[in-house]
Amino acid sequence: MAPRILLARHGQTAWSLSGQHTGRTDIPLLEEGRRGAGLLGERLRRAPWSGLPDAEIRTSPLARARETCDLAGFGDRARNWDALMEFDYGAYEGRTPEQIKADRPGWFIWRDGVPDGETLAEVSARADEVVDWARSADRDVLVFAHGHILRAIGARWLGEDVSFASRIRLAPTSVSVLGWAYGAPAIEVWNDTAHLVS
């Protein structure tokens, strides 16, 4: 079987709730995020994944992703990987899109990028590094990371320009699966949050 990559976005934080760009600011999960991480872990331990006993697991080292990984029950198997860190938003760190557009009308991150942070080409290159690693594995892989870098990975898995990430949104504590269809890269599951519904 060709390897797949499972993407787990970290749980809710104060800044993901408010819509602030949270790149390298290391903020903790809210209680809602901690609860969601536990529910995500329960989901991944049930069929069809059954705890992913053979999967290789990596996580962003930032606290919100690492804590999600730990609370989901995969911390002892996960290795930190800087390639999974969130987009470095530079001067736009901590600002909402609305605040940015007040100064820069028409701004669109997936086209215009950010000042004093990572370029879109750099984000794309990191996403490619993750995709290349996942495709070279002889088994499924699971990563815990952040909304924008996971969306970039989704775009690049499909062979699309990184700007395609604007079309594939991700909710906190969601799980997605990138796999194959007819021998080509495909989305099997995207932005699934069924485990959060009580």
C-alpha positions in Angstrom: 0.0 0.0 0.0 1.3 3.5 -0.9 2.0 5.6 2.2 -0.5 8.2 3.4 -0.1 11.2 5.6 -2.5 12.0 8.4 -2.7 15.6 9.4 -3.8 16.7 12.9 -4.2 20.4 13.6 -3.6 21.5 17.2 -6.5 22.3 19.5 -8.1 25.6 20.1 -6.0 28.5 21.5 -7.0 32.0 22.5 -5.5 33.3 19.2 -7.0 30.7 17.0 -10.4 31.6 18.5 -9.8 35.4 17.9 -8.4 34.9 14.4 -5.0 36.3 15.3 -2.1 35.0 13.2 -0.2 32.7 15.5 3.1 31.8 13.9 6.0 31.3 16.3 4.3 32.8 19.4 4.3 29.8 21.8 0.8 30.0 23.4 -0.9 27.2 25.2 -4.1 25.4 24.4 -7.4 26.5 25.9 -9.3 24.0 28.0 -11.5 23.5 24.9 -8.4 22.7 23.0 -7.1 20.2 25.6 -10.5 18.4 25.6 -10.5 18.3 21.8 -7.0 16.8 21.8 -8.2 14.0 24.0 -11.2 13.4 21.8 -8.9 13.4 18.7 -6.8 10.7 20.4 -9.8 8.6 21.1 -10.9 8.9 17.5 -7.4 7.8 16.2 -7.5 4.8 18.5 -10.7 3.5 17.0 -11.2 1.9 13.6 -10.1 2.4 10.9 -6.9 3.7 12.4 -6.8 1.6 15.6 -4.0 3.7 17.2 -1.8 3.7 14.0 0.5 1.1 15.6 3.0 1.1 12.7 2.9 4.8 11.8 5.8 7.2 12.2 4.8 10.3 14.1 6.2 13.8 14.1 5.1 17.0 15.6 5.8 20.7 15.5 7.9 21.6 18.6 5.6 24.6 19.4 3.7 24.0 22.6 0.2 24.0 21.1 1.0 21.2 18.7 3.2 19.2 21.0 0.6 19.4 23.8 -2.1 18.2 21.3 0.1 15.3 20.4 0.7 14.4 24.0 -2.9 14.7 25.1 -4.0 12.6 22.1 -1.7 9.9 23.4 1.0 9.9 20.8 3.7 11.9 22.6 5.9 9.0 23.5 6.1 8.0 19.8 6.5 11.5 18.3 9.6 13.3 17.3 9.8 17.1 17.1 10.4 18.5 13.6 11.0 22.2 12.9 9.6 21.7 9.3 6.2 21.4 10.9 6.3 24.8 12.6 3.7 27.3 11.6 4.3 30.0 9.0 6.5 32.8 10.4 4.2 35.8 10.0 6.9 38.3 10.8 5.4 41.8 11.3 1.8 40.3 11.1 2.3 38.0 14.1 -0.6 38.4 16.5 -2.7 40.5 14.0 -6.1 39.5 12.6 -6.7 39.7 8.8 -9.1 42.6 9.4 -6.4 44.6 11.2 -3.9 43.9 8.5 -6.4 44.9 5.7 -7.1 48.2 7.5 -3.5 49.1 6.7 -3.2 47.2 3.5 -6.5 47.0 1.6 -7.0 43.9 -0.5 -4.2 42.0 1.3 -4.3 38.2 0.8 -1.7 36.1 2.6 -1.6 33.3 0.0 -0.8 35.9 -2.7 1.0 38.8 -0.9 2.8 37.0 1.9 4.0 38.9 5.0 6.7 41.5 5.7 9.7 40.4 7.8 8.6 36.8 7.9 8.8 33.7 5.7 8.1 34.0 2.0 5.5 31.8 0.3 8.4 30.1 -1.5 10.0 29.2 1.9 6.7 27.9 3.2 6.2 25.8 0.1 9.7 24.4 0.4 9.0 23.3 4.0 5.8 21.7 2.9 7.7 19.9 0.1 10.1 18.6 2.7 7.2 17.1 4.6 5.6 15.6 1.5 8.9 14.1 0.3 9.4 12.5 3.7 5.9 11.1 3.9 6.1 9.7 0.4 9.4 8.0 1.1 8.0 6.2 4.1 7.0 2.5 3.8 4.1 3.1 6.2 1.5 5.8 7.1 2.7 8.8 8.9 0.9 11.2 11.3 1.9 14.8 11.9 0.6 17.3 14.5 1.0 20.9 13.4 -0.7 24.1 12.5 -3.4 25.4 10.2 -1.4 27.2 7.5 1.5 24.8 7.3 -0.9 21.8 7.1 -2.9 23.5 4.4 0.4 24.2 2.5 1.2 20.5 2.9 -2.2 19.6 1.5 -1.7 21.8 -1.6 1.8 20.5 -2.3 0.7 16.8 -1.8 -1.7 17.4 -4.6 1.0 19.1 -6.8 -0.7 22.5 -6.6 1.0 25.8 -6.0 1.1 26.7 -2.3 -1.6 29.4 -3.0 -4.1 26.5 -3.4 -4.0 26.3 0.4 -6.4 29.2 0.5 -9.1 26.8 -0.7 -8.7 24.1 1.9 -9.5 25.4 5.3 -8.8 23.6 8.6 -10.5 23.8 11.9 -8.7 23.4 15.2 -8.3 19.7 16.3 -9.3 18.4 12.9 -7.9 15.3 11.2 -7.3 15.0 7.5 -5.9 12.2 5.4 -3.8 12.6 2.2 -3.6 9.5 0.1 -4.0 8.2 -3.4 -6.7 7.7 -6.0 -6.0 6.0 -9.4 -2.3 6.3 -8.7 -2.4 10.0 -8.2 -2.1 12.1 -5.0 -5.6 12.7 -3.5 -7.5 14.0 -0.5 -9.1 11.0 1.3 -10.5 13.0 4.3 -10.3 16.7 4.9 -11.1 18.9 8.0 -12.9 16.1 9.8 -14.1 17.2 13.3 -16.7 14.6 13.9 -14.9 13.5 17.1 -15.7 17.0 18.6 -19.5 16.6 18.3 -21.0 15.5 21.6 
